[in-house]
Amino acid sequence: MSANRPGRNRAPAAPAPTRRWLTRDVAGETLVYDRVHHRVHCLEPLLARVWLACDGRRTPSQIASLLEREGAPPLDADLVALGLRRLRRARLIEPAAAAALSPPSRRELLLRAAALGGLGLLTITAPTALQAATCTPIGLCDSLTGGQCTGLPCCNTTNTRCSQKGAAGRNCGCEQQ
């Protein structure tokens, strides 16, 4: 085998991040709901534009150029990479695509991003419908098995919780507390 095979000494291409999840625009900001981890992410406008530009084909420098053509403040690939790292940590883009991103100085980039005012991301945990319930219907509790017991009070009863029944603990039921 030859050590000079074509493509062997080429630098790897910059990653092309891909966006995912359910989105809504609310009051000028983008809310992204992660159905798997039950989290809601609030993206400031500039970071939302970076996220929306992630299509699995564009590199950070291509995203910066695209946003500038669309009227965004001047960005460079390092600032876009900072935004992509935040999106990766929030699980809003594929991890493999953003793993290789390493901007130079985090402090310098944060100062530049603050001057632009728009790479902010806020994440909160959103309860599932079952977790948000104030009580568990008796029929639902009785149909759950071991690890699925809600631990919530049972509806239409006093001093009972949906918990594991008996010593075996294989089924759930409304047990006296």
MODELLER restraints for C-alpha pairs under 7 A, 6 or more apart:
rsr = mdl.restraints
at = mdl.atoms
rsr.add(forms.Gaussian(group=physical.xy_distance, feature=features.Distance(at['CA:14:A'], at['CA:59:A']), mean=5.76, stdev=0.5))
rsr.add(forms.Gaussian(group=physical.xy_distance, feature=features.Distance(at['CA:15:A'], at['CA:59:A']), mean=5.85, stdev=0.5))
rsr.add(forms.Gaussian(group=physical.xy_distance, feature=features.Distance(at['CA:15:A'], at['CA:97:A']), mean=4.90, stdev=0.5))
rsr.add(forms.Gaussian(group=physical.xy_distance, feature=features.Distance(at['CA:15:A'], at['CA:98:A']), mean=6.48, stdev=0.5))
rsr.add(forms.Gaussian(group=physical.xy_distance, feature=features.Distance(at['CA:16:A'], at['CA:56:A']), mean=4.73, stdev=0.5))
rsr.add(forms.Gaussian(group=physical.xy_distance, feature=features.Distance(at['CA:16:A'], at['CA:57:A']), mean=4.89, stdev=0.5))
rsr.add(forms.Gaussian(group=physical.xy_distance, feature=features.Distance(at['CA:16:A'], at['CA:58:A']), mean=4.97, stdev=0.5))
rsr.add(forms.Gaussian(group=physical.xy_distance, feature=features.Distance(at['CA:16:A'], at['CA:59:A']), mean=4.79, stdev=0.5))
rsr.add(forms.Gaussian(group=physical.xy_distance, feature=features.Distance(at['CA:16:A'], at['CA:97:A']), mean=5.71, stdev=0.5))
rsr.add(forms.Gaussian(group=physical.xy_distance, feature=features.Distance(at['CA:17:A'], at['CA:54:A']), mean=5.24, stdev=0.5))
rsr.add(forms.Gaussian(group=physical.xy_distance, feature=features.Distance(at['CA:17:A'], at['CA:55:A']), mean=6.42, stdev=0.5))
rsr.add(forms.Gaussian(group=physical.xy_distance, feature=features.Distance(at['CA:17:A'], at['CA:56:A']), mean=4.81, stdev=0.5))
rsr.add(forms.Gaussian(group=physical.xy_distance, feature=features.Distance(at['CA:17:A'], at['CA:93:A']), mean=6.08, stdev=0.5))
rsr.add(forms.Gaussian(group=physical.xy_distance, feature=features.Distance(at['CA:17:A'], at['CA:94:A']), mean=6.31, stdev=0.5))
rsr.add(forms.Gaussian(group=physical.xy_distance, feature=features.Distance(at['CA:17:A'], at['CA:97:A']), mean=4.86, stdev=0.5))
rsr.add(forms.Gaussian(group=physical.xy_distance, feature=features.Distance(at['CA:17:A'], at['CA:98:A']), mean=6.24, stdev=0.5))
rsr.add(forms.Gaussian(group=physical.xy_distance, feature=features.Distance(at['CA:18:A'], at['CA:54:A']), mean=4.80, stdev=0.5))
rsr.add(forms.Gaussian(group=physical.xy_distance, feature=features.Distance(at['CA:18:A'], at['CA:55:A']), mean=4.73, stdev=0.5))
rsr.add(forms.Gaussian(group=physical.xy_distance, feature=features.Distance(at['CA:18:A'], at['CA:56:A']), mean=4.24, stdev=0.5))
rsr.add(forms.Gaussian(group=physical.xy_distance, feature=features.Distance(at['CA:18:A'], at['CA:93:A']), mean=5.34, stdev=0.5))
rsr.add(forms.Gaussian(group=physical.xy_distance, feature=features.Distance(at['CA:18:A'], at['CA:94:A']), mean=5.91, stdev=0.5))
rsr.add(forms.Gaussian(group=physical.xy_distance, feature=features.Distance(at['CA:19:A'], at['CA:51:A']), mean=6.29, stdev=0.5))
rsr.add(forms.Gaussian(group=physical.xy_distance, feature=features.Distance(at['CA:19:A'], at['CA:52:A']), mean=6.82, stdev=0.5))
rsr.add(forms.Gaussian(group=physical.xy_distance, feature=features.Distance(at['CA:19:A'], at['CA:54:A']), mean=5.41, stdev=0.5))
rsr.add(forms.Gaussian(group=physical.xy_distance, feature=features.Distance(at['CA:19:A'], at['CA:55:A']), mean=6.37, stdev=0.5))
rsr.add(forms.Gaussian(group=physical.xy_distance, feature=features.Distance(at['CA:19:A'], at['CA:92:A']), mean=6.06, stdev=0.5))
rsr.add(forms.Gaussian(group=physical.xy_distance, feature=features.Distance(at['CA:19:A'], at['CA:93:A']), mean=4.78, stdev=0.5))
rsr.add(forms.Gaussian(group=physical.xy_distance, feature=features.Distance(at['CA:20:A'], at['CA:92:A']), mean=6.05, stdev=0.5))
rsr.add(forms.Gaussian(group=physical.xy_distance, feature=features.Distance(at['CA:20:A'], at['CA:93:A']), mean=6.36, stdev=0.5))
rsr.add(forms.Gaussian(group=physical.xy_distance, feature=features.Distance(at['CA:21:A'], at['CA:32:A']), mean=6.48, stdev=0.5))
rsr.add(forms.Gaussian(group=physical.xy_distance, feature=features.Distance(at['CA:21:A'], at['CA:33:A']), mean=6.15, stdev=0.5))
rsr.add(forms.Gaussian(group=physical.xy_distance, feature=features.Distance(at['CA:21:A'], at['CA:34:A']), mean=5.60, stdev=0.5))
rsr.add(forms.Gaussian(group=physical.xy_distance, feature=features.Distance(at['CA:22:A'], at['CA:32:A']), mean=5.61, stdev=0.5))
rsr.add(forms.Gaussian(group=physical.xy_distance, feature=features.Distance(at['CA:22:A'], at['CA:33:A']), mean=5.25, stdev=0.5))
rsr.add(forms.Gaussian(group=physical.xy_distance, feature=features.Distance(at['CA:22:A'], at['CA:34:A']), mean=6.81, stdev=0.5))
rsr.add(forms.Gaussian(group=physical.xy_distance, feature=features.Distance(at['CA:23:A'], at['CA:30:A']), mean=6.76, stdev=0.5))
rsr.add(forms.Gaussian(group=physical.xy_distance, feature=features.Distance(at['CA:23:A'], at['CA:31:A']), mean=5.56, stdev=0.5))
rsr.add(forms.Gaussian(group=physical.xy_distance, feature=features.Distance(at['CA:23:A'], at['CA:32:A']), mean=4.43, stdev=0.5))
rsr.add(forms.Gaussian(group=physical.xy_distance, feature=features.Distance(at['CA:23:A'], at['CA:33:A']), mean=6.29, stdev=0.5))
rsr.add(forms.Gaussian(group=physical.xy_distance, feature=features.Distance(at['CA:24:A'], at['CA:30:A']), mean=5.82, stdev=0.5))
rsr.add(forms.Gaussian(group=physical.xy_distance, feature=features.Distance(at['CA:24:A'], at['CA:31:A']), mean=5.21, stdev=0.5))
rsr.add(forms.Gaussian(group=physical.xy_distance, feature=features.Distance(at['CA:24:A'], at['CA:32:A']), mean=6.59, stdev=0.5))
rsr.add(forms.Gaussian(group=physical.xy_distance, feature=features.Distance(at['CA:25:A'], at['CA:31:A']), mean=6.07, stdev=0.5))
rsr.add(forms.Gaussian(group=physical.xy_distance, feature=features.Distance(at['CA:28:A'], at['CA:45:A']), mean=6.86, stdev=0.5))
rsr.add(forms.Gaussian(group=physical.xy_distance, feature=features.Distance(at['CA:29:A'], at['CA:42:A']), mean=6.70, stdev=0.5))
rsr.add(forms.Gaussian(group=physical.xy_distance, feature=features.Distance(at['CA:29:A'], at['CA:43:A']), mean=5.95, stdev=0.5))
rsr.add(forms.Gaussian(group=physical.xy_distance, feature=features.Distance(at['CA:29:A'], at['CA:44:A']), mean=5.42, stdev=0.5))
rsr.add(forms.Gaussian(group=physical.xy_distance, feature=features.Distance(at['CA:29:A'], at['CA:45:A']), mean=5.63, stdev=0.5))
rsr.add(forms.Gaussian(group=physical.xy_distance, feature=features.Distance(at['CA:30:A'], at['CA:42:A']), mean=5.76, stdev=0.5))
rsr.add(forms.Gaussian(group=physical.xy_distance, feature=features.Distance(at['CA:30:A'], at['CA:43:A']), mean=5.17, stdev=0.5))
rsr.add(forms.Gaussian(group=physical.xy_distance, feature=features.Distance(at['CA:30:A'], at['CA:44:A']), mean=6.79, stdev=0.5))
rsr.add(forms.Gaussian(group=physical.xy_distance, feature=features.Distance(at['CA:30:A'], at['CA:45:A']), mean=6.99, stdev=0.5))
rsr.add(forms.Gaussian(group=physical.xy_distance, feature=features.Distance(at['CA:30:A'], at['CA:48:A']), mean=6.19, stdev=0.5))
rsr.add(forms.Gaussian(group=physical.xy_distance, feature=features.Distance(at['CA:31:A'], at['CA:40:A']), mean=6.63, stdev=0.5))
rsr.add(forms.Gaussian(group=physical.xy_distance, feature=features.Distance(at['CA:31:A'], at['CA:41:A']), mean=5.61, stdev=0.5))
rsr.add(forms.Gaussian(group=physical.xy_distance, feature=features.Distance(at['CA:31:A'], at['CA:42:A']), mean=4.64, stdev=0.5))
rsr.add(forms.Gaussian(group=physical.xy_distance, feature=features.Distance(at['CA:31:A'], at['CA:43:A']), mean=6.37, stdev=0.5))
rsr.add(forms.Gaussian(group=physical.xy_distance, feature=features.Distance(at['CA:32:A'], at['CA:40:A']), mean=5.62, stdev=0.5))
rsr.add(forms.Gaussian(group=physical.xy_distance, feature=features.Distance(at['CA:32:A'], at['CA:41:A']), mean=5.04, stdev=0.5))
rsr.add(forms.Gaussian(group=physical.xy_distance, feature=features.Distance(at['CA:32:A'], at['CA:42:A']), mean=6.46, stdev=0.5))
rsr.add(forms.Gaussian(group=physical.xy_distance, feature=features.Distance(at['CA:33:A'], at['CA:39:A']), mean=5.91, stdev=0.5))
rsr.add(forms.Gaussian(group=physical.xy_distance, feature=features.Distance(at['CA:33:A'], at['CA:40:A']), mean=4.57, stdev=0.5))
rsr.add(forms.Gaussian(group=physical.xy_distance, feature=features.Distance(at['CA:33:A'], at['CA:41:A']), mean=6.44, stdev=0.5))
rsr.add(forms.Gaussian(group=physical.xy_distance, feature=features.Distance(at['CA:34:A'], at['CA:40:A']), mean=6.30, stdev=0.5))
rsr.add(forms.Gaussian(group=physical.xy_distance, feature=features.Distance(at['CA:38:A'], at['CA:125:A']), mean=6.00, stdev=0.5))
rsr.add(forms.Gaussian(group=physical.xy_distance, feature=features.Distance(at['CA:38:A'], at['CA:126:A']), mean=5.15, stdev=0.5))
rsr.add(forms.Gaussian(group=physical.xy_distance, feature=features.Distance(at['CA:38:A'], at['CA:127:A']), mean=6.42, stdev=0.5))
rsr.add(forms.Gaussian(group=physical.xy_distance, feature=features.Distance(at['CA:38:A'], at['CA:128:A']), mean=6.70, stdev=0.5))
rsr.add(forms.Gaussian(group=physical.xy_distance, feature=features.Distance(at['CA:39:A'], at['CA:123:A']), mean=6.70, stdev=0.5))
rsr.add(forms.Gaussian(group=physical.xy_distance, feature=features.Distance(at['CA:39:A'], at['CA:124:A']), mean=5.60, stdev=0.5))
rsr.add(forms.Gaussian(group=physical.xy_distance, feature=features.Distance(at['CA:39:A'], at['CA:125:A']), mean=4.28, stdev=0.5))
rsr.add(forms.Gaussian(group=physical.xy_distance, feature=features.Distance(at['CA:39:A'], at['CA:126:A']), mean=5.01, stdev=0.5))
rsr.add(forms.Gaussian(group=physical.xy_distance, feature=features.Distance(at['CA:40:A'], at['CA:123:A']), mean=5.68, stdev=0.5))
rsr.add(forms.Gaussian(group=physical.xy_distance, feature=features.Distance(at['CA:40:A'], at['CA:124:A']), mean=5.37, stdev=0.5))
rsr.add(forms.Gaussian(group=physical.xy_distance, feature=features.Distance(at['CA:40:A'], at['CA:125:A']), mean=6.21, stdev=0.5))
rsr.add(forms.Gaussian(group=physical.xy_distance, feature=features.Distance(at['CA:40:A'], at['CA:126:A']), mean=6.23, stdev=0.5))
rsr.add(forms.Gaussian(group=physical.xy_distance, feature=features.Distance(at['CA:41:A'], at['CA:121:A']), mean=6.75, stdev=0.5))
rsr.add(forms.Gaussian(group=physical.xy_distance, feature=features.Distance(at['CA:41:A'], at['CA:122:A']), mean=5.59, stdev=0.5))
rsr.add(forms.Gaussian(group=physical.xy_distance, feature=features.Distance(at['CA:41:A'], at['CA:123:A']), mean=4.34, stdev=0.5))
rsr.add(forms.Gaussian(group=physical.xy_distance, feature=features.Distance(at['CA:41:A'], at['CA:124:A']), mean=6.50, stdev=0.5))
rsr.add(forms.Gaussian(group=physical.xy_distance, feature=features.Distance(at['CA:42:A'], at['CA:121:A']), mean=5.69, stdev=0.5))
rsr.add(forms.Gaussian(group=physical.xy_distance, feature=features.Distance(at['CA:42:A'], at['CA:122:A']), mean=5.09, stdev=0.5))
rsr.add(forms.Gaussian(group=physical.xy_distance, feature=features.Distance(at['CA:42:A'], at['CA:123:A']), mean=6.34, stdev=0.5))
rsr.add(forms.Gaussian(group=physical.xy_distance, feature=features.Distance(at['CA:43:A'], at['CA:120:A']), mean=6.25, stdev=0.5))
rsr.add(forms.Gaussian(group=physical.xy_distance, feature=features.Distance(at['CA:43:A'], at['CA:121:A']), mean=4.84, stdev=0.5))
rsr.add(forms.Gaussian(group=physical.xy_distance, feature=features.Distance(at['CA:43:A'], at['CA:122:A']), mean=6.75, stdev=0.5))
rsr.add(forms.Gaussian(group=physical.xy_distance, feature=features.Distance(at['CA:44:A'], at['CA:118:A']), mean=5.27, stdev=0.5))
rsr.add(forms.Gaussian(group=physical.xy_distance, feature=features.Distance(at['CA:44:A'], at['CA:119:A']), mean=6.15, stdev=0.5))
rsr.add(forms.Gaussian(group=physical.xy_distance, feature=features.Distance(at['CA:44:A'], at['CA:120:A']), mean=5.43, stdev=0.5))
rsr.add(forms.Gaussian(group=physical.xy_distance, feature=features.Distance(at['CA:44:A'], at['CA:121:A']), mean=6.42, stdev=0.5))
rsr.add(forms.Gaussian(group=physical.xy_distance, feature=features.Distance(at['CA:45:A'], at['CA:118:A']), mean=5.96, stdev=0.5))
rsr.add(forms.Gaussian(group=physical.xy_distance, feature=features.Distance(at['CA:46:A'], at['CA:118:A']), mean=4.71, stdev=0.5))
rsr.add(forms.Gaussian(group=physical.xy_distance, feature=features.Distance(at['CA:46:A'], at['CA:119:A']), mean=5.89, stdev=0.5))
rsr.add(forms.Gaussian(group=physical.xy_distance, feature=features.Distance(at['CA:47:A'], at['CA:83:A']), mean=6.31, stdev=0.5))
rsr.add(forms.Gaussian(group=physical.xy_distance, feature=features.Distance(at['CA:47:A'], at['CA:118:A']), mean=5.99, stdev=0.5))
rsr.add(forms.Gaussian(group=physical.xy_distance, feature=features.Distance(at['CA:47:A'], at['CA:119:A']), mean=4.64, stdev=0.5))
rsr.add(forms.Gaussian(group=physical.xy_distance, feature=features.Distance(at['CA:47:A'], at['CA:120:A']), mean=6.74, stdev=0.5))
rsr.add(forms.Gaussian(group=physical.xy_distance, feature=features.Distance(at['CA:50:A'], at['CA:63:A']), mean=6.78, stdev=0.5))
rsr.add(forms.Gaussian(group=physical.xy_distance, feature=features.Distance(at['CA:50:A'], at['CA:80:A']), mean=6.99, stdev=0.5))
rsr.add(forms.Gaussian(group=physical.xy_distance, feature=features.Distance(at['CA:53:A'], at['CA:63:A']), mean=6.21, stdev=0.5))
rsr.add(forms.Gaussian(group=physical.xy_distance, feature=features.Distance(at['CA:60:A'], at['CA:77:A']), mean=4.99, stdev=0.5))
rsr.add(forms.Gaussian(group=physical.xy_distance, feature=features.Distance(at['CA:60:A'], at['CA:80:A']), mean=5.63, stdev=0.5))
rsr.add(forms.Gaussian(group=physical.xy_distance, feature=features.Distance(at['CA:60:A'], at['CA:81:A']), mean=5.98, stdev=0.5))
rsr.add(forms.Gaussian(group=physical.xy_distance, feature=features.Distance(at['CA:61:A'], at['CA:76:A']), mean=6.53, stdev=0.5))
rsr.add(forms.Gaussian(group=physical.xy_distance, feature=features.Distance(at['CA:61:A'], at['CA:77:A']), mean=4.36, stdev=0.5))
rsr.add(forms.Gaussian(group=physical.xy_distance, feature=features.Distance(at['CA:64:A'], at['CA:75:A']), mean=5.42, stdev=0.5))
rsr.add(forms.Gaussian(group=physical.xy_distance, feature=features.Distance(at['CA:64:A'], at['CA:76:A']), mean=5.68, stdev=0.5))
rsr.add(forms.Gaussian(group=physical.xy_distance, feature=features.Distance(at['CA:64:A'], at['CA:77:A']), mean=5.96, stdev=0.5))
rsr.add(forms.Gaussian(group=physical.xy_distance, feature=features.Distance(at['CA:64:A'], at['CA:80:A']), mean=6.36, stdev=0.5))
rsr.add(forms.Gaussian(group=physical.xy_distance, feature=features.Distance(at['CA:68:A'], at['CA:74:A']), mean=5.73, stdev=0.5))
rsr.add(forms.Gaussian(group=physical.xy_distance, feature=features.Distance(at['CA:68:A'], at['CA:75:A']), mean=6.93, stdev=0.5))
rsr.add(forms.Gaussian(group=physical.xy_distance, feature=features.Distance(at['CA:78:A'], at['CA:103:A']), mean=5.25, stdev=0.5))
rsr.add(forms.Gaussian(group=physical.xy_distance, feature=features.Distance(at['CA:79:A'], at['CA:109:A']), mean=6.21, stdev=0.5))
rsr.add(forms.Gaussian(group=physical.xy_distance, feature=features.Distance(at['CA:79:A'], at['CA:113:A']), mean=6.76, stdev=0.5))
rsr.add(forms.Gaussian(group=physical.xy_distance, feature=features.Distance(at['CA:81:A'], at['CA:101:A']), mean=6.05, stdev=0.5))
rsr.add(forms.Gaussian(group=physical.xy_distance, feature=features.Distance(at['CA:81:A'], at['CA:103:A']), mean=6.32, stdev=0.5))
rsr.add(forms.Gaussian(group=physical.xy_distance, feature=features.Distance(at['CA:82:A'], at['CA:103:A']), mean=6.58, stdev=0.5))
rsr.add(forms.Gaussian(group=physical.xy_distance, feature=features.Distance(at['CA:83:A'], at['CA:119:A']), mean=6.02, stdev=0.5))
rsr.add(forms.Gaussian(group=physical.xy_distance, feature=features.Distance(at['CA:84:A'], at['CA:98:A']), mean=6.52, stdev=0.5))
rsr.add(forms.Gaussian(group=physical.xy_distance, feature=features.Distance(at['CA:85:A'], at['CA:98:A']), mean=6.42, stdev=0.5))
rsr.add(forms.Gaussian(group=physical.xy_distance, feature=features.Distance(at['CA:87:A'], at['CA:93:A']), mean=6.04, stdev=0.5))
rsr.add(forms.Gaussian(group=physical.xy_distance, feature=features.Distance(at['CA:88:A'], at['CA:94:A']), mean=6.80, stdev=0.5))
rsr.add(forms.Gaussian(group=physical.xy_distance, feature=features.Distance(at['CA:88:A'], at['CA:95:A']), mean=5.85, stdev=0.5))
rsr.add(forms.Gaussian(group=physical.xy_distance, feature=features.Distance(at['CA:88:A'], at['CA:98:A']), mean=6.28, stdev=0.5))
rsr.add(forms.Gaussian(group=physical.xy_distance, feature=features.Distance(at['CA:113:A'], at['CA:119:A']), mean=6.28, stdev=0.5))
rsr.add(forms.Gaussian(group=physical.xy_distance, feature=features.Distance(at['CA:135:A'], at['CA:152:A']), mean=5.54, stdev=0.5))
rsr.add(forms.Gaussian(group=physical.xy_distance, feature=features.Distance(at['CA:135:A'], at['CA:153:A']), mean=4.94, stdev=0.5))
rsr.add(forms.Gaussian(group=physical.xy_distance, feature=features.Distance(at['CA:135:A'], at['CA:154:A']), mean=5.27, stdev=0.5))
rsr.add(forms.Gaussian(group=physical.xy_distance, feature=features.Distance(at['CA:135:A'], at['CA:155:A']), mean=5.20, stdev=0.5))
rsr.add(forms.Gaussian(group=physical.xy_distance, feature=features.Distance(at['CA:136:A'], at['CA:152:A']), mean=6.09, stdev=0.5))
rsr.add(forms.Gaussian(group=physical.xy_distance, feature=features.Distance(at['CA:136:A'], at['CA:153:A']), mean=6.19, stdev=0.5))
rsr.add(forms.Gaussian(group=physical.xy_distance, feature=features.Distance(at['CA:136:A'], at['CA:154:A']), mean=4.74, stdev=0.5))
rsr.add(forms.Gaussian(group=physical.xy_distance, feature=features.Distance(at['CA:136:A'], at['CA:155:A']), mean=5.57, stdev=0.5))
rsr.add(forms.Gaussian(group=physical.xy_distance, feature=features.Distance(at['CA:136:A'], at['CA:162:A']), mean=6.85, stdev=0.5))
rsr.add(forms.Gaussian(group=physical.xy_distance, feature=features.Distance(at['CA:137:A'], at['CA:154:A']), mean=5.87, stdev=0.5))
rsr.add(forms.Gaussian(group=physical.xy_distance, feature=features.Distance(at['CA:137:A'], at['CA:155:A']), mean=5.10, stdev=0.5))
rsr.add(forms.Gaussian(group=physical.xy_distance, feature=features.Distance(at['CA:138:A'], at['CA:154:A']), mean=5.90, stdev=0.5))
rsr.add(forms.Gaussian(group=physical.xy_distance, feature=features.Distance(at['CA:138:A'], at['CA:155:A']), mean=6.36, stdev=0.5))
rsr.add(forms.Gaussian(group=physical.xy_distance, feature=features.Distance(at['CA:138:A'], at['CA:174:A']), mean=6.67, stdev=0.5))
rsr.add(forms.Gaussian(group=physical.xy_distance, feature=features.Distance(at['CA:141:A'], at['CA:149:A']), mean=6.81, stdev=0.5))
rsr.add(forms.Gaussian(group=physical.xy_distance, feature=features.Distance(at['CA:141:A'], at['CA:162:A']), mean=5.66, stdev=0.5))
rsr.add(forms.Gaussian(group=physical.xy_distance, feature=features.Distance(at['CA:141:A'], at['CA:172:A']), mean=5.89, stdev=0.5))
rsr.add(forms.Gaussian(group=physical.xy_distance, feature=features.Distance(at['CA:141:A'], at['CA:173:A']), mean=5.45, stdev=0.5))
rsr.add(forms.Gaussian(group=physical.xy_distance, feature=features.Distance(at['CA:141:A'], at['CA:174:A']), mean=6.74, stdev=0.5))
rsr.add(forms.Gaussian(group=physical.xy_distance, feature=features.Distance(at['CA:142:A'], at['CA:172:A']), mean=5.50, stdev=0.5))
rsr.add(forms.Gaussian(group=physical.xy_distance, feature=features.Distance(at['CA:142:A'], at['CA:173:A']), mean=4.81, stdev=0.5))
rsr.add(forms.Gaussian(group=physical.xy_distance, feature=features.Distance(at['CA:144:A'], at['CA:171:A']), mean=6.34, stdev=0.5))
rsr.add(forms.Gaussian(group=physical.xy_distance, feature=features.Distance(at['CA:144:A'], at['CA:172:A']), mean=5.46, stdev=0.5))
rsr.add(forms.Gaussian(group=physical.xy_distance, feature=features.Distance(at['CA:145:A'], at['CA:170:A']), mean=5.89, stdev=0.5))
rsr.add(forms.Gaussian(group=physical.xy_distance, feature=features.Distance(at['CA:145:A'], at['CA:171:A']), mean=4.27, stdev=0.5))
rsr.add(forms.Gaussian(group=physical.xy_distance, feature=features.Distance(at['CA:145:A'], at['CA:172:A']), mean=5.38, stdev=0.5))
rsr.add(forms.Gaussian(group=physical.xy_distance, feature=features.Distance(at['CA:146:A'], at['CA:164:A']), mean=5.86, stdev=0.5))
rsr.add(forms.Gaussian(group=physical.xy_distance, feature=features.Distance(at['CA:146:A'], at['CA:169:A']), mean=5.85, stdev=0.5))
rsr.add(forms.Gaussian(group=physical.xy_distance, feature=features.Distance(at['CA:146:A'], at['CA:170:A']), mean=4.66, stdev=0.5))
rsr.add(forms.Gaussian(group=physical.xy_distance, feature=features.Distance(at['CA:146:A'], at['CA:171:A']), mean=4.99, stdev=0.5))
rsr.add(forms.Gaussian(group=physical.xy_distance, feature=features.Distance(at['CA:146:A'], at['CA:172:A']), mean=5.92, stdev=0.5))
rsr.add(forms.Gaussian(group=physical.xy_distance, feature=features.Distance(at['CA:149:A'], at['CA:162:A']), mean=5.79, stdev=0.5))
rsr.add(forms.Gaussian(group=physical.xy_distance, feature=features.Distance(at['CA:149:A'], at['CA:163:A']), mean=5.18, stdev=0.5))
rsr.add(forms.Gaussian(group=physical.xy_distance, feature=features.Distance(at['CA:149:A'], at['CA:164:A']), mean=6.50, stdev=0.5))
rsr.add(forms.Gaussian(group=physical.xy_distance, feature=features.Distance(at['CA:149:A'], at['CA:172:A']), mean=5.60, stdev=0.5))
rsr.add(forms.Gaussian(group=physical.xy_distance, feature=features.Distance(at['CA:150:A'], at['CA:162:A']), mean=5.72, stdev=0.5))
rsr.add(forms.Gaussian(group=physical.xy_distance, feature=features.Distance(at['CA:150:A'], at['CA:163:A']), mean=6.75, stdev=0.5))
rsr.add(forms.Gaussian(group=physical.xy_distance, feature=features.Distance(at['CA:151:A'], at['CA:161:A']), mean=5.67, stdev=0.5))
rsr.add(forms.Gaussian(group=physical.xy_distance, feature=features.Distance(at['CA:151:A'], at['CA:162:A']), mean=4.93, stdev=0.5))
rsr.add(forms.Gaussian(group=physical.xy_distance, feature=features.Distance(at['CA:151:A'], at['CA:163:A']), mean=5.43, stdev=0.5))
rsr.add(forms.Gaussian(group=physical.xy_distance, feature=features.Distance(at['CA:152:A'], at['CA:161:A']), mean=5.39, stdev=0.5))
rsr.add(forms.Gaussian(group=physical.xy_distance, feature=features.Distance(at['CA:152:A'], at['CA:162:A']), mean=5.71, stdev=0.5))
rsr.add(forms.Gaussian(group=physical.xy_distance, feature=features.Distance(at['CA:153:A'], at['CA:160:A']), mean=5.64, stdev=0.5))
rsr.add(forms.Gaussian(group=physical.xy_distance, feature=features.Distance(at['CA:153:A'], at['CA:161:A']), mean=4.14, stdev=0.5))
rsr.add(forms.Gaussian(group=physical.xy_distance, feature=features.Distance(at['CA:153:A'], at['CA:162:A']), mean=6.20, stdev=0.5))
rsr.add(forms.Gaussian(group=physical.xy_distance, feature=features.Distance(at['CA:154:A'], at['CA:160:A']), mean=5.74, stdev=0.5))
rsr.add(forms.Gaussian(group=physical.xy_distance, feature=features.Distance(at['CA:154:A'], at['CA:161:A']), mean=5.23, stdev=0.5))
rsr.add(forms.Gaussian(group=physical.xy_distance, feature=features.Distance(at['CA:154:A'], at['CA:162:A']), mean=5.91, stdev=0.5))
rsr.add(forms.Gaussian(group=physical.xy_distance, feature=features.Distance(at['CA:154:A'], at['CA:174:A']), mean=6.05, stdev=0.5))
rsr.add(forms.Gaussian(group=physical.xy_distance, feature=features.Distance(at['CA:159:A'], at['CA:176:A']), mean=5.80, stdev=0.5))
rsr.add(forms.Gaussian(group=physical.xy_distance, feature=features.Distance(at['CA:159:A'], at['CA:177:A']), mean=5.55, stdev=0.5))
rsr.add(forms.Gaussian(group=physical.xy_distance, feature=features.Distance(at['CA:160:A'], at['CA:174:A']), mean=5.51, stdev=0.5))
rsr.add(forms.Gaussian(group=physical.xy_distance, feature=features.Distance(at['CA:160:A'], at['CA:175:A']), mean=5.11, stdev=0.5))
rsr.add(forms.Gaussian(group=physical.xy_distance, feature=features.Distance(at['CA:160:A'], at['CA:176:A']), mean=4.42, stdev=0.5))
rsr.add(forms.Gaussian(group=physical.xy_distance, feature=features.Distance(at['CA:160:A'], at['CA:177:A']), mean=5.47, stdev=0.5))
rsr.add(forms.Gaussian(group=physical.xy_distance, feature=features.Distance(at['CA:161:A'], at['CA:174:A']), mean=5.17, stdev=0.5))
rsr.add(forms.Gaussian(group=physical.xy_distance, feature=features.Distance(at['CA:161:A'], at['CA:175:A']), mean=5.52, stdev=0.5))
rsr.add(forms.Gaussian(group=physical.xy_distance, feature=features.Distance(at['CA:161:A'], at['CA:176:A']), mean=6.71, stdev=0.5))
rsr.add(forms.Gaussian(group=physical.xy_distance, feature=features.Distance(at['CA:161:A'], at['CA:177:A']), mean=6.76, stdev=0.5))
rsr.add(forms.Gaussian(group=physical.xy_distance, feature=features.Distance(at['CA:162:A'], at['CA:172:A']), mean=6.31, stdev=0.5))
rsr.add(forms.Gaussian(group=physical.xy_distance, feature=features.Distance(at['CA:162:A'], at['CA:173:A']), mean=5.34, stdev=0.5))
rsr.add(forms.Gaussian(group=physical.xy_distance, feature=features.Distance(at['CA:162:A'], at['CA:174:A']), mean=4.58, stdev=0.5))
rsr.add(forms.Gaussian(group=physical.xy_distance, feature=features.Distance(at['CA:162:A'], at['CA:175:A']), mean=6.40, stdev=0.5))
rsr.add(forms.Gaussian(group=physical.xy_distance, feature=features.Distance(at['CA:163:A'], at['CA:172:A']), mean=5.23, stdev=0.5))
rsr.add(forms.Gaussian(group=physical.xy_distance, feature=features.Distance(at['CA:163:A'], at['CA:173:A']), mean=5.71, stdev=0.5))
rsr.add(forms.Gaussian(group=physical.xy_distance, feature=features.Distance(at['CA:163:A'], at['CA:174:A']), mean=6.37, stdev=0.5))
rsr.add(forms.Gaussian(group=physical.xy_distance, feature=features.Distance(at['CA:163:A'], at['CA:175:A']), mean=6.33, stdev=0.5))
rsr.add(forms.Gaussian(group=physical.xy_distance, feature=features.Distance(at['CA:164:A'], at['CA:170:A']), mean=6.72, stdev=0.5))
rsr.add(forms.Gaussian(group=physical.xy_distance, feature=features.Distance(at['CA:164:A'], at['CA:171:A']), mean=5.72, stdev=0.5))
rsr.add(forms.Gaussian(group=physical.xy_distance, feature=features.Distance(at['CA:164:A'], at['CA:172:A']), mean=4.36, stdev=0.5))
rsr.add(forms.Gaussian(group=physical.xy_distance, feature=features.Distance(at['CA:164:A'], at['CA:173:A']), mean=6.21, stdev=0.5))
rsr.add(forms.Gaussian(group=physical.xy_distance, feature=features.Distance(at['CA:165:A'], at['CA:171:A']), mean=5.80, stdev=0.5))
rsr.add(forms.Gaussian(group=physical.xy_distance, feature=features.Distance(at['CA:165:A'], at['CA:172:A']), mean=5.38, stdev=0.5))
rsr.add(forms.Gaussian(group=physical.xy_distance, feature=features.Distance(at['CA:165:A'], at['CA:173:A']), mean=5.65, stdev=0.5))
rsr.add(forms.Gaussian(group=physical.xy_distance, feature=features.Distance(at['CA:165:A'], at['CA:175:A']), mean=6.97, stdev=0.5))
